Structure formats: structure tokens, C-alpha cells
Amino acid sequence: MKVRFADEKDIARISELLVQIGGLHHKARPDIFNPATPKFNTDDLKKIFDSSDRFILVAVDEFDVVQGHLFCQIRESDGQGVIAKIKTMWIEDLCVDENARSKGIGSQLFEEVEKFAKEQQCDSITLCVWQFNEGAKAFYEKNGMTIQRTTLEKNI
């Protein structure tokens, strides 16, 4: 498996993976997530490719077919408010094709974003993970992440 930056030829396959992860979220929380609705559409993906602070890494097989993706964004605080000056690599979305899981693809993507974050002189890597997603939580903890904060809800 090779990890590289995505480009427009990857849009269709990334979109398929976005539907997979959207389905997982809808199944667990239909009160929040719409069915079969990807987080990003084609226009959104093209805007990311044109951005200077948002990136998509893809893990591709020997045929250059995307088997996983990782959306990330460099976020900076100027230190003027309550938050100290910090530069973080925000992971917005990580998905491995449901037929290719447990083969180390997610770990490869995570290792590459960590290298990229260091190259960009980021202080940390941050993300949010849904409470229901036990597999994702275990994966991130295995990769050295710890809980920074918790979001609570009360349905009414």
C-alpha cells in the first residue's frame, strides 16, 4: 500500500468511501446523520484540492485504487484569546474501505499524517470521534492519542 496526496482522479472512489462512513454514522445515530449522504460532495472535494491548508491523503493499492483516505487541515490559533498560540493538524475524516480493514491501512495513513504534521511544524494532531465508534476510538488510542475533551448531550 502506498500513501500519497489525493487528486481529482480519486474523487469517485473517495466519494464511495464517504458513503460507507456516512452509512456507519447513520446506522449508529439516525437522529443526527442522514442516510447515504456523504460528508463532502464533488465540489467540496475540488475546493479542498485548491486549498492551501486542507489536504486529503489516500492509501492506494498496486493498481492505484484508493483503499482509504484521511482528510486533514492545518489549524492555527494566534494566541490572542483564551487559547494559546498553537498549530495543529486537524483530522477531519479517516476511512478505510470496509473490505480492506484490519490490514494496517489506517495505521499507514495515520503515520503519514503524523510525518506531514511534523514537516508543517504542527504542535499536535487533533480530531473528534463519536462515542459509538468504539473501533475508531481504540484505533486512535493505539496510535498514541489521548482524550482532550468530551462533548456531552441531552436529547429533549
C-alpha positions as CSV (number, residue, x, y, z in Angstrom):
1,M,0.0,0.0,0.0
2,K,1.3,3.4,-0.9
3,V,0.1,6.7,0.7
4,R,0.0,9.9,-1.4
5,F,-1.9,13.1,-1.7
6,A,-5.2,12.7,-3.5
7,D,-6.1,14.4,-6.8
8,E,-9.2,14.8,-8.9
9,K,-8.9,11.3,-10.4
10,D,-9.6,10.0,-6.9
11,I,-12.9,11.8,-6.4
12,A,-15.2,8.9,-7.4
13,R,-13.5,6.4,-5.1
14,I,-13.3,8.9,-2.2
15,S,-17.0,9.5,-2.6
16,E,-17.7,5.8,-2.3
17,L,-15.7,5.7,0.9
18,L,-17.6,8.8,2.2
19,V,-20.9,7.0,1.6
20,Q,-19.6,4.0,3.6
21,I,-18.6,6.1,6.6
22,G,-21.8,8.1,6.3
23,G,-23.8,4.8,6.5
24,L,-21.9,3.7,9.6
25,H,-22.7,7.0,11.3
26,H,-26.4,6.9,10.2
27,K,-26.8,3.4,11.5
28,A,-25.5,4.4,14.9
29,R,-27.1,7.8,15.1
30,P,-30.0,8.2,12.7
31,D,-31.2,11.1,14.8
32,I,-28.1,13.1,13.7
33,F,-26.9,11.6,10.4
34,N,-28.9,11.4,7.1
35,P,-28.8,8.0,5.2
36,A,-26.4,7.6,2.3
37,T,-25.3,11.2,2.4
38,P,-21.6,11.8,2.1
39,K,-19.9,14.5,4.2
40,F,-18.4,16.1,1.1
41,N,-19.7,16.4,-2.5
42,T,-17.6,16.7,-5.6
43,D,-17.5,20.5,-5.5
44,D,-16.4,20.3,-1.8
45,L,-13.6,17.9,-2.8
46,K,-12.4,20.1,-5.6
47,K,-12.3,23.1,-3.2
48,I,-10.1,21.0,-0.8
49,F,-7.7,20.3,-3.7
50,D,-7.4,24.1,-4.3
51,S,-6.9,24.9,-0.6
52,S,-3.6,25.8,0.9
53,D,-4.5,24.4,4.4
54,R,-6.7,21.4,3.7
55,F,-5.4,18.1,2.3
56,I,-6.5,14.6,1.5
57,L,-4.1,11.7,1.9
58,V,-5.1,8.4,0.2
59,A,-3.8,4.9,0.6
60,V,-3.8,3.2,-2.8
61,D,-3.2,-0.4,-3.8
62,E,-0.9,-1.7,-6.5
63,F,-3.5,-0.7,-9.1
64,D,-3.6,2.9,-7.7
65,V,-7.2,2.3,-6.4
66,V,-8.0,4.2,-3.2
67,Q,-8.5,1.9,-0.3
68,G,-8.6,4.6,2.4
69,H,-8.5,8.3,2.9
70,L,-7.6,10.9,5.5
71,F,-8.9,14.4,5.3
72,C,-6.8,16.9,7.3
73,Q,-6.5,20.6,7.9
74,I,-3.8,22.9,9.4
75,R,-5.5,25.0,12.1
76,E,-3.7,27.8,14.0
77,S,-4.6,29.9,17.0
78,D,-2.8,33.3,17.1
79,G,-2.7,33.2,20.9
80,Q,-4.6,36.4,21.3
81,G,-7.6,34.9,23.1
82,V,-8.0,32.2,25.7
83,I,-6.3,29.6,23.5
84,A,-2.5,29.7,23.5
85,K,-0.7,30.1,20.2
86,I,-0.8,26.6,18.7
87,K,-0.7,24.9,15.3
88,T,-2.5,21.6,15.0
89,M,-3.1,19.1,12.2
90,W,-6.9,18.5,12.4
91,I,-8.0,15.1,11.1
92,E,-11.5,15.7,9.7
93,D,-12.2,12.3,8.3
94,L,-10.4,8.9,8.1
95,C,-11.9,5.9,6.4
96,V,-10.7,2.6,5.2
97,D,-12.8,0.6,2.7
98,E,-14.9,-1.9,4.7
99,N,-13.4,-4.7,2.6
100,A,-9.8,-3.7,3.4
101,R,-10.0,-3.1,7.1
102,S,-7.6,-4.7,9.6
103,K,-4.7,-4.7,7.1
104,G,-2.8,-1.7,8.6
105,I,-4.1,0.8,6.0
106,G,-5.4,3.2,8.7
107,S,-2.1,3.0,10.6
108,Q,-0.2,3.8,7.4
109,L,-2.5,6.9,6.8
110,F,-2.0,8.0,10.4
111,E,1.8,7.6,10.2
112,E,1.9,9.7,7.1
113,V,-0.3,12.5,8.5
114,E,2.0,12.5,11.6
115,K,5.0,12.9,9.4
116,F,3.3,15.6,7.4
117,A,2.3,17.4,10.6
118,K,5.9,17.4,11.8
119,E,7.0,18.8,8.4
120,Q,4.4,21.6,8.8
121,Q,5.8,22.3,12.3
122,C,2.4,21.4,14.0
123,D,2.3,21.1,17.7
124,S,-0.3,18.4,17.8
125,I,-2.7,16.2,15.9
126,T,-6.4,16.6,16.9
127,L,-9.7,15.1,15.9
128,C,-13.2,14.2,17.2
129,V,-14.5,10.7,17.3
130,W,-18.1,9.7,18.0
131,Q,-18.7,7.9,21.3
132,F,-20.5,5.0,19.5
133,N,-17.4,4.4,17.3
134,E,-15.5,2.0,19.6
135,G,-13.3,0.7,16.8
136,A,-12.2,4.2,15.9
137,K,-11.5,5.1,19.5
138,A,-9.4,2.0,20.0
139,F,-7.5,2.7,16.8
140,Y,-6.7,6.3,17.8
141,E,-5.6,5.3,21.3
142,K,-3.4,2.6,19.8
143,N,-1.8,5.3,17.7
144,G,-0.9,7.4,20.8
145,M,-3.9,9.7,21.0
146,T,-5.5,10.7,24.3
147,I,-8.8,12.3,25.3
148,Q,-8.5,16.1,25.1
149,R,-12.1,17.0,25.9
150,T,-15.6,15.4,25.9
151,T,-18.8,16.8,24.3
152,L,-22.0,15.8,26.2
153,E,-25.6,15.9,25.0
154,K,-29.0,15.6,26.4
155,N,-31.8,14.8,24.0
156,I,-35.1,16.6,24.6
